[in-house]
Amino acid sequence: MSDVKMLNCPSVPNMPWQDKPSGLKGAPIWRYNENPIINRNPVENVARIFNSAVVPYEGKFVGVFRGEQRDGVSFIYFGRSDDGINWNIDEEKINFVDEDGKPFQPIYAYDPRLVKVEDTYYAIWCQDFYGAAIGIAKTTDFKTFTRIENPFIPFNRNAVLFPRKINGNYVLLSRPSDSGHTPFGDIFLSESPDMVYWGKHRHVMGRCSEWWESLKIGGGAAPIETTEGWLMFYHGVAGTCNGYVYSIGGAILDIDNPSIVKYRCKNFLLTPEEWYEERGFVNNVTFPCATVHDPDTGRIALYYGCADSYVSLAFTKVDEIVDYIKANSLTRNEDTEIGKR
């Protein structure tokens, strides 16, 4: 086993954790045996919560949650937890404001991520900007969420911030798309000096011939900085005669130029196999959105949405998962080049 370490992240000694079961096959990542941690009808007027993001905060945990309201419209809700497993979620959706403090609600919002960069937390989601596009809000206290400018015009989804600036700039992953349920998609990278103006766009990686990611791919949890590079959990999508199947994959990006893929696991890390992943409002979905991780122990807890109906947890250790990705890596020219044409 290698001695891979996580870098530039705070200790989280109370993070949720469950030891690896004996006889585990395949990738060294295992499900929490009491999944799902959030069931259907979690709060008043919300039918389902899924595809949500969590961070440690003041010795406990907070999160932004995709709540599918009973009218079918998705919005973002705020939640708190002492242990990262049992959640108290507000009945009222987050009330976003503009830079002047005036109400500024999106028409809809879904699949949020939550990333701390320096002293500010950024919530990133997909919303309507005259078409599917990326919305961003910032907060320092989880009491006021101030929306800032949309980074891109439509159509775009699956935006994920890196947890620190790289070469002086904020760095954002996204998946350009079309106006529908996109039947294609690659991961791209963009940079910004101020979270307003974005450029230096680079291709990171694309769909490939492996069955589980042959249709499209998209960002997942915020990348984790390690001694081997940026560890990225992402989702890959396959098309079958019974619809799409969403699996979880892993890759390692160059630490200074993260549009360069150093290693890309040819095998999925998780694919729908349990009842809560296979059966729900949308069958056969495992969709990663966040990790909580502790550099002192190397532990990683991965939060993922299941079947557009539930939130679940899986666990791994940084050295084991990085070693597995490296041992099963298959990169292509488009992965390893700088991504600029």
PEQUIUR-V725554 format. One line per field, one symbol per residue. ss: DSSP state (H for helix, E for strand, - for the rest). phi: phi as a letter, one per 20 degrees, with the letter a starting at -180 (. if undefined). psi: psi as a letter, one per 40 degrees, with the letter a starting at -180 (. if undefined). A space follows every 50 residues. Layout:
ss=???
phi=???
psi=???
This chain:
ss=-----E-----------------------EE------E----E--EEEEE EEEEEEE--EEEEEEEEEE----EEEEEEEE------EE------EE--- --E-----EEEEEEEEE--EEEEEEEEE---EEEEEEEE-----EEEE-- -----EEEEEE----E--EEEEEEEE----------EEEEEE-----EEE EEEEE-----HHH--EEEE----EEE--EEEEEEEEEEEE--EEEEEEEE EEE-------EEEEE----E----HHHH------EEEEEEEEEE----EE EEEEEE---EEEEEEEEHHHHHHHHHH-E---HHHH-----
phi=.fdfceclcffcfeffbbffffmfdmffbceffdffeceflfbgmdfbda lccccfblncbcbdcfdeffeneebdddbcbfcmdedddgfeffefcefe negbeffbbblfdbcecldcedecbebeclpfbedcccbdclddddfdgf fcffdbblebeffbfclndfccebcgbdedegebqdedcccbebmdddal fcfebcfbefgfceeacafcfggdfcfdpeececdccddcfdofcddddb bcdffecffeeebbffefeccgcegfeecrfcfmcccfcacdbcffdmfc ddebecllbbdccccbcffffffffffdfbddgffeefncc
psi=hifhiiifiiigdeiiihihiiehiaighiihefiiehaifdihehdihi giiiiihfeaiiihhhhhieeehiihiiiiideedhihhidhihgiiaee eihghidihifiihhhhbeihhhhihahgfihahiiiiieefdhhhiiih diiihiifhhiieiihfeiihhiigiaaeaghfihihiiiiheeedhhaf hihciiiaehdefediiiibihihhieeahhhhiiihihieeaihhihii ihihddgeehhdihhdiidiihdideddhadhifhhhheiihihddeeih hhhiihffdihiiiiiiddddddddddfihiidddeiefh.
